[in-house]
Amino acid sequence: MEYSTPLVGDTESGTSARRRRWPLALLPVAIGLQLGASVSPSLVESLYSERLYRIVAAIFAGALGWVPFSVGELLLWLAIGAAVGWAVRGLRRLVRGRGRRGALLLSGLAQVWVAAGAFYLVFVGLWGLNYRRPPYAVLAELDARPATVAELSGVCAKLVAAANHAREGLPEDGTGVARLPDGRSGALRRAPSGYDEGAGIASVVSGASAPAKPVLLSTAMSYLGISGIFSPFTGEANVNMTLPEPDLPFAACHELAHAHGFAREDEANYVGYLACSRHRDADFRYSGLLAAGIYAMNALARVDRNGHARLDAGRSPRVKRDLAALVAWAERYRGPAERVSQAVNNAYLKSQGQKEGVRSYGRMVDLLIAEQRPRLTKGK
């Protein structure tokens, strides 16, 4: 739909003018919907996350799950092409429109406003309201109070030992790094198994699930420091195919956590870890333990460097080779593009109510510790 502000001298009835102006309200309506939803997370959970969104997710999974490529990525590039074409056409009109440039510029700004409003309203309706649901710790009745250093150290010790054990027997490539038996694409197809209803995941994580999708322009994502991205407009979990193989299963399950309605990054990390830990395949279980161990050990290093060094020394040579591969991948693609991407992602997360921004990814550790404590009972 193209919206244009009437030029000076144009005449139209009041009704016609109102019809042409109503799209300008889309953005305020979308913002108001998000702000209003934050007032009652329990209502968002009962009406949206547990009902309406599950219907939307099931439709997306059934309609697009069988498509071998990312429809969301295709739509993204089509949208970028359309935006570039619109901008070029608008510049030409400005150059040729002597005497009318002010009106043309106002019309262009109105079109951008309307497009942003339509985009954001669809985003909020299809997925974005999940940011306003109650925290996972509340839904799963976890005791997520601040942890002691001793609790953190204990969780780290368990994760290191479990990862060492899970790593044994996994196939390796020529450099001794863990290898996925059916390759990266095969792992994406297997990822939903961790979310199967019979896999033992909490009931709040149940629902339809489709295979994760490979990103065609994965190299570009790597330079942006992005391991995966969820498309709320198609319900697809998209994964960077340049990731080291030990990390890819966890990345896929993280993005699928978004598809299951967990928008906050710390919660998607934790739910992704849960899916990996309950997966039928050993490579997924190991990938989840490896990722959880990285987050927990990084947190421990900030408060107890000696304890971190002691536990790090206890990692098996196999696990250390995999960690070195992850570090090498990050160093290979590190640069200014990644810093810009992180700044943009930080601003986006804060705009959705995650005050910690990109640091919210580290709050997964609170949930890892909380699962070791006795469950809370509702009303306590």
N, C-alpha and C positions, 0 to 999 in steps of 0.2 A: 504494500500500500504506500502510495506517495502522498505526503502531506505538503501543501504549499500555502504560505501566507498570502492572502489576497494583496495584490499590488494597489498602490494609491490610485484611486479613481474607479476601482472595481466596485460594483454594487451587488448585493445579495440580500436575501431576506434574513431575518433574525434566526429562523429555524435552520436555514441552510448554513449560516455561520456557525451555529452551535454544533451541527453535525460535523463540520470540518474541524472544529476545535477539540472535540471530546478526546481524540487520541492523545492530546497533550496531558491528559490526566493519568495515563497508564503508569508512568514512572512514580508519581506520588502515591498511587494506589498500591503498587508493588512494595514500595518502602513502608507504607503504612501497614500493609499486611504482615511484613516481617516484624515490625516493631510491636504490633498488636499481639502477634503470636508469642512474643517473648514474655508477655504478662502471665500466660497460663501454659507452661510446658506440659502439664498433665493432659490438658485438653488437646494440644497438638498430638500427643502420643496416642490418645484414644480415638480421635477422629481422623487424623492424617497418617501418622507413621504406621499405626497398626491396621489401618483400614484402607484409606484412599491410596496411599503410596504403595502398599503391597499389590493393589490391583494394577497400578501403573507399571510397577516393576515386573509383574507377571506378563503383562502385555508386551513390554519391551523384550523380555527374555524369550517369549514364544515367537515374536515377529522377527527379531534380529539375531537371536542366538545362533541360528544355523549359518548365518552369513560369515564366510571365512575372513573377511577384512573388516576394518573399523568403519562403519557407516558414519560415526561421529567425526572421524578424521576427514572423510570425504566432504561432509557438510561444512566443516571448518574451512577447508580450502575453497569451496564454492562461495562461502560467505565472504572470505577475504577477497576473492576475485570480484564479487559483486560490489564490495565496498570500494575497491580501487577504481572500478569502472564508474561508480557513482561520483567519486571524488574528481576523476578526470573530466567527466561530463560537467560537473558543477564549476570547475575552474574555467572550462571553455565558455560557459554561459557568463561567468563573471567578466572574462576578458572582453567578450563581445557586447555585453549589456551596459554600455555607457548610459548614464543617467538613471539606471535601474539597479545599480550594484548594491545599494543599501537594502532594497527590498529582496533582491536575490540572496544576499547573505543571510538576511533574517529568515527567509524561506528554508535555506540550507540548514541553519541551526535548528529550526523547528523540526525538520526531518530527522536530524541526528537525535534530538530529544525524544521523538516518537519511537524511533528504532530502538533506542536504549530502554525506553519504557516497556516496549513489547518484549524485548529480549529478557529483561529482568523479571517481568511478570511471569513469563513462561518458565524461567529458571526457578522461581519461587514455587510455582504450582507443581512442577514436575518433580522437584527434589529439594529445593532450598529450604523449605520449612523444617526439614530434618535437623537443621542447625538449632532449632528451638525446642526439640524434644528434651526430656530429662536426661541427665548424664547416664552413661552406661552403668556406672557404679550404683546409681539409684535403682535402675531397672533390674540389675542382677543381684541387688541387695549385698553389695560388697562394702566392706569397711575401709574406705579410702582416706582415712585420716592421715596426717603427715607421719612419715616413717622415721624411725631412728636409724642411725648409721649401722647398728648391729643388724637390724632387719634387712637393710639394703645389702649388706655384706653377705648375709645368709642366702638371700635370693640369688646374688651373683654366684656364690659357690655352687648352688644347685644347678644353675643354668650352664656354668662352665663344665661341670661334671656330666650333665645330660648331653651337652653338645659333643663332648669327647666321645661318649658312648655311641651316640647316634651317627657320628661320622664314620665309625668303623664299618668296613664292608662296602661302602659306597664306591661306585666306579670313578676312575680318575682320568684326566686327560694326560697328555705327554709331559706336562709340567707338575703333575701331582696335585692339581686342583680338582675338587669334586666336579663330576660331570653328570648331566641329566641323561638318563639312559635313552630317552626318545627325543632328545634335543629340546630347544627352547619352545618350539611350536607345540610339541607334544605335552610339555608341562602346562602350557596355557589351557589345553583341552582337559587336563586332569584336575586343574585347580578347583572346580566346583565341588569335587568329592568331599573336600573338607567342610563344606556347608550342608551336606546331606543331613536330613532330619535325624537319621540314625547314627550320625557321627558323634552325638553327645553334646552338641553345642546348646547353649542356653536357648530357651524358647523365643526370647526376644530377637534372636538372630535367624530364625526360621524364615522360609519364603523361597520363591523361585530364584534359580541361579543359572546363569549361562556361562559358557567358556569365556575366558579373558581373550582380548584381541591384540594382535601384534600391531605396533605402530610402524608405518612404512618409513617415515622420516625419523627413525630412532636416533640417528647420529646427531641431528639438530637438537633433539631432546637432551642428549647427553651433554652437549655444550651449555645447555640451560640448567644442567644439574637436576633434571627431572627423571625419575625412575618409572613413573607411570602417571596416568591421568584418567579421571572418571568423567565421562560425558553425560551430564544430566539430561541432555536433550535426546539421547538415544538409549540411555541406561547401560552403556557399555563400559567395561573395565579395560582400559588400554595400557599396554605394558611396553616399556623400552626394551627392544630386543638386543641392545648391545650390553646389557647388564651381565656381570659375571654369573655363570650358571648357579653357583651356590646361593645367590641372592634373589634370583628371578622367581622362584616359587613363592617366597614371602611377599615380593612386590605384587604378584598377581593376586594373592589372597588379600592384601591390603586394599587394592582397588575394588575387589569384589565386596569387601566390607562396606565401601561407599555404596555399591549397588544394593546392598541389603539395608540401606537407610541410615548408616552411621557416618554422618558428615564430618564430625570433629576428627582432626588428624590423630590425636592421641588415642581416641577410641578405635579408629580404623586400624591403627597399628596393633592394638591389643586384640581386637576381634580377628585380624589377619593372623596373628600369632596363634590364637585359639584354633582357627581353622587348620593351620599347618600342624599343630600339635595333635589334632584328632584325625589327620588325614591317614588314609590307608597305606600310603606310600612313604617309604623311609626318607627319600630325598626331600619331601615336603616337611616332614617332621624335623629333619635336621635344619632346613632353611629357617624355619620359625624359631628354633632354639638359638641358631647363630645370630639372627637379627635381635631377638630379645636380649641375648647376652651382650651384644654391642651397646644397646641402649642402657642397660643396667650397669655395665662396667664403666661406660662414660660418666654416668651419674656418680658412681663410686669414686672415680678418679678426682672428681671435684671436691670431695669431702674427706677422702682417706687415700692418699697416694700410695702409702706403704701397703695398705690392704689390697689396693688395685694391683700393684706390682706383684704381690705374692700370688694372687689368683691368676693373673695373666701368665705368670711363669708355669702355672699348672695346666695351661691349654696344651692339647696334644700337637705334635708337629703337623699333622694333617689339617687341623683347624687353623693353625697359624699360617699355613700356605694359603688357605682360602681367604683369610683375613688380609693377607698381603695382596691377593688378587683384587679384592675390593678397594684397597687403598690405591693400588696402581691404576685402576679404572678411574677413580675420582681425580687423581693427579693428572691423568691423560687429558681430561676434558675441562679442567679447571681454568677459569679465565674471566674476563669482564662480563661476558654474556651471562655466566652463572650468577654473578653478583647482582646484575640487573634483575634476572629472573627471581632470585631470592627476595629482593626488595619488593617486587610486584606481588609475589605470593604472600609475603608478610603483610602487605597492605590489604590484600583480599581477605586473608584469614581474620584480620582485625575487624574488617568491615562486616564480617559474619558473626561477630560476637566472641571471637577467640582472642582475648586480650593479650595472650602470650605470643600471638603471631606464629612464626615458624618455630619458636621454642616450644609450642604446644606438642610437637612431635615427641619431646622428651617426657611428657607427662604419662606416657605409656608405663613408665616405671612404677608410678603410684598404683596402677591397676595390677601390675605383676606382683607387687608386694601385698596388695589387698586380697588377692586370691589365696594367699597363704594363711589369712586370718579366718576365724569363724564367720559364717555368714550372718548378716543382720536380719532381723525379722521385721516385716512391715509394721510401721507404727512405733518402732523403737526409737 
